[in-house]
Amino acid sequence: MLEKLSARLTEALLRRGAAEESKRELFEYGFQITLSTLLWLATITVIGLVFFDWRFLLCYLLFYLPVRQFAGGYH
């Protein structure tokens, strides 16, 4: 699903002339990473809100997420 959406977004950039054809794979990869991260954040937020525990959600996003990104635990 993310691959198809990434390909469509890249195709839209190419049609508008905002990107070069030689960098297609780079843009598709960038879109996949961005969409995957946004989906992950949305899922974490929904879970936190469903269980009405916004304090732990906020602590997780503010403190744990940055550590995971730079410590090699964010995949």
C-alpha positions as CSV (number, residue, x, y, z in Angstrom):
1,M,0.0,0.0,0.0
2,L,2.7,2.5,1.0
3,E,4.7,1.5,-2.1
4,K,1.9,2.3,-4.5
5,L,1.1,5.6,-2.8
6,S,4.8,6.5,-2.9
7,A,5.0,5.7,-6.5
8,R,1.9,7.8,-7.2
9,L,3.3,10.8,-5.3
10,T,6.6,10.4,-7.1
11,E,4.8,10.3,-10.4
12,A,3.0,13.4,-9.6
13,L,6.3,15.2,-8.9
14,L,7.7,14.0,-12.2
15,R,4.7,15.1,-14.2
16,R,5.0,18.6,-12.6
17,G,8.7,18.8,-13.4
18,A,9.6,19.1,-9.7
19,A,11.8,16.1,-9.8
20,E,14.2,14.4,-12.2
21,E,13.5,11.0,-13.6
22,S,17.0,9.8,-12.5
23,K,16.0,10.4,-8.9
24,R,12.8,8.5,-9.0
25,E,13.9,5.7,-6.6
26,L,15.2,8.2,-4.1
27,F,11.9,10.1,-4.0
28,E,9.9,6.8,-3.7
29,Y,12.1,5.7,-0.8
30,G,11.8,9.1,0.9
31,F,8.0,9.0,0.5
32,Q,7.9,5.4,1.9
33,I,9.9,6.4,5.0
34,T,7.8,9.5,5.6
35,L,4.5,7.8,5.1
36,S,5.6,4.9,7.3
37,T,6.6,7.3,10.1
38,L,3.3,9.3,9.8
39,L,1.3,6.0,10.0
40,W,3.2,4.9,13.0
41,L,2.7,8.2,14.8
42,A,-1.0,8.2,14.0
43,T,-1.3,4.6,15.3
44,I,0.5,5.5,18.5
45,T,-1.7,8.6,19.0
46,V,-4.9,6.7,18.3
47,I,-4.0,4.0,20.8
48,G,-3.1,6.6,23.4
49,L,-6.4,8.4,22.9
50,V,-8.5,5.3,22.8
51,F,-7.2,4.4,26.3
52,F,-7.6,8.0,27.5
53,D,-4.0,8.1,28.6
54,W,-2.6,11.2,26.8
55,R,0.1,11.8,29.6
56,F,1.9,8.6,28.8
57,L,1.4,9.2,25.1
58,L,3.0,12.7,25.4
59,C,5.9,11.3,27.5
60,Y,6.5,8.6,24.9
61,L,6.5,10.9,22.0
62,L,8.6,13.6,23.7
63,F,11.2,11.5,25.4
64,Y,11.4,8.0,24.1
65,L,11.0,8.7,20.4
66,P,14.1,11.0,20.0
67,V,16.2,8.4,21.9
68,R,15.1,5.6,19.6
69,Q,15.9,7.6,16.5
70,F,19.5,8.4,17.4
71,A,20.3,5.2,19.4
72,G,19.6,2.9,16.5
73,G,16.3,1.4,17.7
74,Y,14.0,3.2,15.3
75,H,13.3,0.9,12.3
